[in-house]
Amino acid sequence: MCPTTADEYYFNTLTGEVEHGQVSSWTHRMGPYPTEEAARNAFDTARKRTQKWDEDDARWGDEDDD
């Protein structure tokens, strides 16, 4: 295991559990996150970022209409 992963947390999308270090396969892992709480909120964080990007894209598209 890489030394930098020992203090990182991941969210396992298959089990819904937070993992300390790289435990599961990358195909089921979101992260790394600096804290257990941040990993636990991985889906919420991703949803908020996606929503912001969608809003930015919509504004960008509106600029083309001017």
N, C-alpha and C positions, 0 to 999 in steps of 0.2 A: 504494500500500500504506500502511496506517495505521502510523505510527511505532511504536506499541506492539507490533506483530506481528513486528518485525524480530528481537527477542530471544526469541521464543517458538518452541516446537517443537510439531509435530503428528504424529499417527500416521495414516498413510494406510491405511484398512481394505481398500482394493482391492489395493494393491501390497504391503502389509506393511512399507513403508519409513517411516522417520522423515523428516519434512520440516522445514526451517528456514524459518519464516515461512509465510504462507498460500499454498502452491503449488498444491494440488489443490482441486477443488470441495468445498464444505462437505458434500456428500452422502457423501463418502468420508474425512472428516477427524474425528479425535478430538482434543480439546485446546481450548485451548492448555495446554502444560506448560512449566514453567520451565527444564527441562533435557532434553537428548537422551535420557538414561537414563530419565527419568520418562515421556517419550513412548514409548520402546521397550517400557515395561511397561504400556501403556495398557489392554490387555485384562485383564491380571492385576489391575490396580487396579480396573477396572470389575467384574470377577468378585467380588472381595473386598467391594466396596461393596454389590453386589446381595445377596450372601450375608448380610451384616450386616443389611440392610434386611428380608430375608425372615425372619431370626431375630427382629428387633424386631417385625415384623408378627405372627409366631406368638405371641410373648409377649403382645402387645397383645390378640390374640384370646383367649388363655387368661384374661386378666383379666376378660373379659366373662362367662366361665363361672362366676365366683365368686358 
